[in-house]
Amino acid sequence: MKGVGIVFLGKLADLAGTGTLELAGPLDWPGLVARLPGEVAGAAQDPRNRVAVNGALLGNKAALSAEDGDEVAFLPPVSGG
């Protein structure tokens, strides 16, 4: 991986039409959202959807900072049943 690996899980992968995407870094939250495909950008901003960088959940998405070689994962809410 040369850029920032973006991983979409669950319904977010369905919206994105893929489970992964690679974007050139560095990325901050506004820059990442601006480069996400269509409906995914809106869903990413939903407070129920969490974001992790290199496996660490962010308490505040605005604090996102990712460099080439990092992985950013979008985690939808867990549904039980």
Rosetta blueprint (number, residue, H / E / L):
1 M L
2 K L
3 G L
4 V E
5 G E
6 I E
7 V E
8 F E
9 L L
10 G L
11 K H
12 L H
13 A H
14 D H
15 L H
16 A H
17 G L
18 T L
19 G L
20 T E
21 L E
22 E E
23 L E
24 A L
25 G L
26 P L
27 L E
28 D E
29 W H
30 P H
31 G H
32 L H
33 V H
34 A H
35 R H
36 L L
37 P L
38 G H
39 E H
40 V H
41 A H
42 G H
43 A H
44 A H
45 Q L
46 D L
47 P L
48 R L
49 N L
50 R E
51 V E
52 A E
53 V E
54 N L
55 G L
56 A E
57 L E
58 L L
59 G L
60 N L
61 K H
62 A H
63 A H
64 L L
65 S E
66 A E
67 E L
68 D L
69 G L
70 D L
71 E E
72 V E
73 A E
74 F E
75 L E
76 P L
77 P L
78 V L
79 S L
80 G L
81 G L
